[in-house]
Amino acid sequence: MTITRRALGANVLGATALTILAAPALQAQTAWPRRPVRVLVGFAPGGFSDLVARALSEQLTTALGQPFVVENRSGASGTLATDFVAKAPADGNILLFGHSTPNAVAAALFSNLPYDPLRDMTPIAQVAVHPHLLVVPAGSPYATTAALIAAARAAPGTIPFASSGVGSVHHIACSMLAKNAGVEFLHVPYRGSAPAMADLIAGRVAFTIDGVSAVAPQIADGKLKPLAAGTLARIARFPDLTTLQEQGYGEIDAMSWVGLFGPPGLPPEIVAASIRGVDQAMQSPAMLRLLADGGSIAANRRGDEFRAFIALEIERYKAVLGDGKITLD
């Protein structure tokens, strides 16, 4: 087939025109991020949120071409970091790796929360959900949940339990166990799961209900022993471990979740680019291996679906906890 100069010229002009027309769309897709992105985590390094945030940030760096840098800003059950991002400019340079405690539970628990989890945040992508279980130090005198409850009944308010902060999933789950069993424990809050775990292993506190990623390695190393699954269904990684409900302590469902958020009014194109980055990150074998090793389950709620889920979570916690019973220090 013979191609004339005129036809060739027309093809070149056509291709050039298509390139020019496509350029704005391409630029719109690649306009963000143009500089490193700060990803705030509301808990201390080494906990579940921190580990997953760092793994996700590494994948987002690869997917979106700019460094995503994790910044730990712990305190007040994760609400300090959340409040900071809620008041940040909506330019995509600061994001939050959020957690169910500051992004849902807090709305039901604290009377003076300085932000609204729905109005003042842009939910981008839920990343994972994480089951919890009841554990004690390896040298604990309590071999069963019943023995722990009996000790608390004999000495009300003296058996200490650890949590990652007031209003955390750990705090609520342990408090629900106390309520359902008709006993009183002593709450010892920390600035994250990692320091709480260190004191639990050392025997400075008696027990906690914490996530699989935090406790499974310690169980494997013989530093902790599990007494019950804190979820309604048994945990896949510990299939023979009975649930607190099976043991007669009511419907306790201790499961946290994590996800990516932006400030309010985050532009749709940044949300869309972030979702593309998260979706690509969640295909990474390293990311999936981290979640599986930690006993977590990958989540696929994005954008409006994630926001609707959070709204339901807030209402669920309000039904259990009331509405703003604790002052946030």
Secondary structure, DSSP 8 states (H G I E B T S, - for coil): ----HHHHHHHHHHHHHHHHHHHHHHHHHHSS-SS-EEEEESS-TTSHHHHHHHHHHHHHHHHHSS-EEEEE---GGGHHHHHHHHTS-SSSSEEEEEEHIIIIIHHHHBTT-SS-TTTT-EEEEEEEEEEEEEEEETT-S--SHHHHHHHHHHSTT-SEEEESSTTSHHHHHHHHHHHHHT---EEEE-SSHHHHHHHHHTTSS-BEEEEHHHHHHHHHTTSEEEEEESSSS--TTSTTS-BTTTTTS-----EEEEEEEE-TT--HHHHHHHHHHHHHHTT-HHHHHHHHHTT-EE---BHHHHHHHHHHHHHHHHHHH-SS-B---
